Every structure is written in C-alpha cells, then in structure tokens.
Amino acid sequence: MQVQDILRKKTSRIATVRMNESVGIAAQLLRAGNISALVVKDVCRTEGNVAVGMFSERDVVRAIASHGAAGVELKVSSLISVQELISCRSTDTLEHVRHLMNKNHIRHVPVIDDHTLIGVISIRDISTALEEDGIGATQFAVA
C-alpha cells in the first residue's frame, strides 16, 4: 500500500502555520481544527510557500514546560528544526513512511511531490489503513 492510497481518502485541506506565528496562535489552530500537527511554512517572496517543518502538540508542551506562560509568545520557528524536513512522496510505501517515523521519533510526515506539498500522513492514518487492509497494525507502533 502506498501513501497516495491514504491521501485519496482524506480531506484535501492541509493545516498550516507560518514560521513567524506564535505558539499561542499555532495552539489555537490545532484546537480549532481538532488536529495534532501543522505544516510549518516559510513565506518567501522569491520561492513562494515552502514547507519547512512540522509543529505539533508536543511542541506546545515543550514551549510551556521550558518557558512557562511566556512559551505561548515564542515564535513557531524557535521550536522547529529547519535543517532537514522529514517528508515522503505519494508513491512511497506505508512501510517506508513508518520506518521514517520510527527512526525520527515523529508521528506526522508531510507528503511532497515535485516540490509541492500535497498532504500529511500520520501514524494513525497508517494504522487505520493497515487495519482496514487486514494487516495487524500493532506491529507498526511509533515511539
């Protein structure tokens, strides 16, 4: 099974946040969308919208645990690593993406084809797809 098989069943809406937004704004977006992660975009005049990372509920917790209430004023950019965006392609297998998630201790991976963000896949998406396909998803847990 490939990533594109899952994306076909999901909504086409991709929840994003800009790098210069605050943790508080990002947390509000997470709550409003009832989601656990956002794609972080860097809006550049020369390159357009560029996905540079992921921001999750874990990042909100880290900001508040490290900085107290002032953590909500931090910029999203201060909490993400923009050195290397872990991403996949729509033609990648679920096993490959699961391996990326385990290796990097992440639960969400942006799907990028030809430099274009086309979706996000989560460990829950993978587990659900494998259960529907009759494969035991318990072997695919992420730390």
C-alpha positions as CSV (number, residue, x, y, z in Angstrom):
1,M,0.0,0.0,0.0
2,Q,1.2,3.5,-0.8
3,V,0.8,6.9,0.7
4,Q,-1.4,8.0,-2.2
5,D,-3.9,5.3,-1.2
6,I,-4.4,7.0,2.1
7,L,-4.4,10.6,0.7
8,R,-7.3,9.7,-1.6
9,K,-9.5,9.0,1.4
10,K,-8.5,12.1,3.4
11,T,-9.7,15.7,3.0
12,S,-7.6,17.8,0.7
13,R,-7.3,20.6,3.3
14,I,-3.8,20.9,4.7
15,A,-3.5,22.7,8.0
16,T,-0.5,25.1,8.1
17,V,1.1,27.8,10.2
18,R,3.7,30.4,9.3
19,M,7.1,30.3,10.9
20,N,6.7,33.8,12.4
21,E,3.4,33.0,14.2
22,S,3.4,32.5,17.9
23,V,3.0,29.2,19.7
24,G,-0.3,30.5,21.1
25,I,-1.7,31.1,17.5
26,A,-0.5,27.6,16.5
27,A,-2.1,26.1,19.5
28,Q,-5.4,27.8,18.6
29,L,-5.1,26.4,15.1
30,L,-4.6,22.9,16.4
31,R,-7.6,23.2,18.7
32,A,-9.9,24.8,16.0
33,G,-9.0,22.1,13.5
34,N,-9.2,19.3,16.1
35,I,-5.8,18.1,14.9
36,S,-2.4,17.3,16.4
37,A,0.0,18.8,13.9
38,L,0.5,21.7,11.5
39,V,2.8,22.0,8.5
40,V,5.1,25.0,9.1
41,K,5.5,27.2,6.0
42,D,8.0,29.9,5.3
43,V,6.5,32.5,3.1
44,C,9.3,33.9,0.8
45,R,8.8,36.3,-2.0
46,T,11.2,34.5,-4.2
47,E,10.2,30.9,-3.5
48,G,6.5,31.2,-2.6
49,N,5.1,29.0,0.2
50,V,7.8,26.5,1.3
51,A,7.1,23.7,3.8
52,V,10.0,23.8,6.3
53,G,8.8,21.7,9.2
54,M,6.1,20.3,11.4
55,F,4.6,21.8,14.6
56,S,2.7,19.5,16.9
57,E,1.1,19.4,20.3
58,R,4.4,18.2,21.7
59,D,5.9,21.5,20.6
60,V,3.3,23.4,22.6
61,V,4.0,21.3,25.7
62,R,7.8,21.9,25.2
63,A,7.4,25.6,24.9
64,I,5.3,25.9,28.1
65,A,7.4,23.4,30.1
66,S,10.6,25.3,29.2
67,H,9.3,28.9,29.4
68,G,6.1,28.8,31.4
69,A,3.2,31.0,30.3
70,A,5.7,33.1,28.2
71,G,6.1,30.0,26.0
72,V,2.9,30.9,24.1
73,E,4.6,34.1,22.9
74,L,7.6,32.2,21.3
75,K,7.7,32.0,17.6
76,V,7.0,28.7,15.9
77,S,10.4,29.0,14.2
78,S,12.2,28.8,17.5
79,L,10.8,25.3,18.2
80,I,11.2,23.5,14.9
81,S,14.3,22.2,13.2
82,V,14.6,23.6,9.7
83,Q,17.8,21.8,8.9
84,E,16.1,18.8,7.4
85,L,12.4,18.4,6.7
86,I,11.5,14.7,7.0
87,S,9.0,14.2,4.2
88,C,7.8,11.5,1.9
89,R,6.3,11.1,-1.6
90,S,2.9,9.9,-2.5
91,T,4.4,6.9,-4.2
92,D,6.3,5.8,-1.0
93,T,5.1,2.6,0.7
94,L,3.5,2.8,4.2
95,E,6.3,0.6,5.4
96,H,8.9,3.2,4.3
97,V,7.0,6.1,6.0
98,R,6.5,4.0,9.2
99,H,10.3,3.5,9.2
100,L,10.9,7.3,8.8
101,M,8.5,7.9,11.7
102,N,10.2,5.4,14.0
103,K,13.7,6.5,13.0
104,N,13.0,10.2,13.6
105,H,10.5,9.8,16.6
106,I,7.7,11.6,14.7
107,R,4.0,10.9,14.2
108,H,3.3,13.2,11.2
109,V,5.1,13.4,7.8
110,P,4.3,15.9,5.1
111,V,3.8,14.5,1.6
112,I,5.7,16.4,-1.0
113,D,5.6,15.6,-4.8
114,D,7.7,17.7,-7.2
115,H,8.4,20.3,-4.5
116,T,4.6,20.7,-3.9
117,L,3.0,19.9,-0.5
118,I,0.1,17.6,-1.3
119,G,-0.8,16.3,2.2
120,V,0.2,15.0,5.5
121,I,0.2,11.4,6.7
122,S,0.1,10.4,10.3
123,I,0.8,7.2,12.2
124,R,-3.0,7.0,12.9
125,D,-3.6,7.1,9.1
126,I,-1.2,4.2,8.6
127,S,-2.6,2.1,11.4
128,T,-6.2,2.7,10.2
129,A,-5.2,1.8,6.6
130,L,-3.4,-1.4,7.7
131,E,-6.3,-2.5,9.9
132,E,-8.8,-1.9,7.1
133,D,-6.5,-3.9,4.8
134,G,-6.4,-6.8,7.4
135,I,-2.8,-6.3,8.4
136,G,-2.0,-6.3,12.1
137,A,-1.3,-2.6,12.8
138,T,0.1,-3.2,16.3
139,Q,3.4,-4.1,14.8
140,F,3.6,-0.5,13.3
141,A,3.5,1.5,16.6
142,V,5.7,4.6,16.8
143,A,7.6,5.5,20.0
